Amino acid sequence: MSTTAQIGVTGLAVMGRNLARNFARNGYTVAVHNRTASRTRDLVEEFGHEGDFVPAETAKDFVAALERPRRLVIMVKAGAPTDAVIEEFAPLLEPGDMIIDGGNAHFADTRRRERELREQDIHFVGTGISGGEEGALHGPSIMPGGSPESYDSLGPMLEKISAKAADGAPCVTHVGPDGAGHFVKMVHNGIEYADMQLIGEAYQLLRDVAGYTPAQIADIFRTWNTGRLDSYLIEITAEVLSHVDAATGKPFVDVVQDQAEQKGTGRWTVQIALDLGVPVSGIAEAVFARSLSGHQELREASRGLAGPKAAPLGESEAAAFADRVEQALYASKIVSYTQGFHEIAAGSDEYDWNIDLGKIASIWRGGCIIRAAFLDRIREAYDARADLPSLLSDDTFAQEIAAAQDDWREVLIAATRQGVPTPGFAAALAYYDALRAERLPAALTQGQRDFFGAHTYRRTDREGSFHTLWGGDRSEVTA
Ligand code: 6PG
């Protein structure tokens, strides 16, 4: 067995296989291994001409095929299967070797695995990889965590196989130590859920309020995709909406069951945000919208509930309404990203990751599911001011929202009048209005807490904590 492979990939389902091919196509010698050996053979048979593959049937052969320090990529299901593969390979490795987990692992698992393997002097590099099957093959956006030393060794290879942004910059950076890469990938997915939900709401409004057909809405999305909403998700939305079901001749979107599924990364984004105390209401609404859609019995039981009787818009008003929806979608999108970046900043503070937010925006510009022209603007905002308190504090975004807000509100009024659910748009606007409010009813909440539980409150005019003797003479005491 020759020890010439610069990198190895174990787990050759479609993501692993495509990633291995991407390395090989970029001139690297790639050792390939899979639990079921036939998959390894199939890969080499089908794609062997694309580059240098070293097929390995056993874990031992696989490890022996790698040059040192070894770079071993595992592409298996997150959770127990990842632990099982680590347990199988770790005893075969030597100090300085690297295990790169390219799955959608929970960052807390990544932190644990990194800690455990560090004791053996093995670098564990939890790595977010976005872009689906096509991205893995042609260039994904890559979010590696782990030690800086491991990035010194891996970085150049990852830069080579990654997507390149429009300015040629590779869509990969060392995100930060231990679980930072998987954390950022998790938030990427949360933002992905929010983007998809907002696009879904825009579609529903164009259909139910403006009366457009799916094919017409596809054209509207195509037009939007030439402007500031230019993004992969808008582009594929137009493709999905214009697709006609061959069996029935109906729009494809009308023959698909309206129950959205999820594998869980969006849910994690919200769970972790709750722990960190970061309001990611737009992302949360996107997760809840998926779960609501799946409650089929509850929805059946609720079908007869009363709704409004407003008529859809006439043809003459529809085009103007579509323009307003574009404004509402763009403004809501700014809010989703504001919330997502806030969560990354909070995670970075909590775990001392020192994440460069501008860099994250930069590596999301190409290859990943949320890639969008808009991310270049976010990069600029953070490059201009690394300690930006929020994206909404950036002058350009603030001005754009100022210009969009009347339409944003009008769209929500129309949605409410018509009874079209728009939880993403509404949550985004509520977040915006709450942040800019002079006073919030949180003061009343504090009063109520103090009334029923003596939980105390702080005053606007003096330092300290206070309690009012609600059951007595209602005088105030220092707590
Ligand atoms: C990516 C995607 C990917 C994710 C799918 C499905 O960045 O390539 O985020 O990692 O698995 O989008 O996610 P759900 O099944 O949870 O919708």
Residues whose N, C-alpha, C, O or C-beta is under 5 A from the ligand:
A	BS01	6PG	I129 S130 G131 G132 N189 E261 Q262 K263 G264 T265 I369
